[in-house]
Amino acid sequence: MDRFFQTIASSQAFAKLQRDCVSGQLKHAYVFASADFDALKALTALFISFAETGKIDDFVLSRIADGGYLDIVRLPRPEKNGKMDVEDATYLTDTAYLMPTELKTKYYIVAPREPLSAPVQNKLLKTLEEPPSSARFLIFSGGGELLPTVSSRCALVRLEEFPIQIIERELTDGGADEVTALFAAAVSRGNMGTARKIASDPTYRKVYETAVNFLLNVKRSPQILPTASELIAFKDKTGVFADYLELIFRDVMAYHACGAQAVVLKPAIRDIITLAREWDTDTVLAVLPLLTHARERLRLYGNAASVVDELLFSVLEVKAKCLKS
């Protein structure tokens, strides 16, 4: 078992699932809650292995990862680009009562990258209300998008965030250099899978550098265009840019409150100190809601270009107003 699985296996979330297995109190449906879907996939594999064999079996984990079990159904289907529709929900409801062929239980892993729509959830509801004894449903949730009628019929298992030190050690043990590991751990929000992606994909570092450059060097509206062009080129990482701005701003507030020892982004301490001279706490607090709004617009409409333009102009506008007041 590699270190990633070992770390997830040490979580409180997995300990809760183990207790359900050992006590014979397994539920027919679980909501696995975390923004880190990669870690939830590992948690799911560990859970299925333990539920089926009573232990963490490397061979079972490998077969699950390779898609080797017909009794493990993953939705939405790959061609749906992470969006589960009523057709996928219908497939689940139509096949859930079929008996498993190899495992003791048939598992449906519902892991949508986009929040489940109300029609999809309502389609699933009857099966969750009257579940077959031979099937178990594992629903991934980033938080807050499930209808009360659905969530009330599932047991909630929340995968906790991991301390930066644990994530950093896991990354360095996996071959990342110390600076990359610390940076990835710091910006991952405690999500192990996210940290692994950041450490292995240099694009994330470029997005972070774009965020810092914007805050340090862009002073007037005409200077926004190069930053906006860079972000559009990153395509699906516009939301990551907003996340990085928030992390940087929170470190600026931490520096104002407690000094350098409170800064999380240790590799960027010089930039944080420089930014703290330009951004006081009141200005940062006025900007943070803009980041939340940008992420919500991106989730609902997906038009990265308009979201980026509005966000960058709004940040500069708020800063200018706060400096005048």
Disulfide bonds with the S-S distance in Angstrom:
none
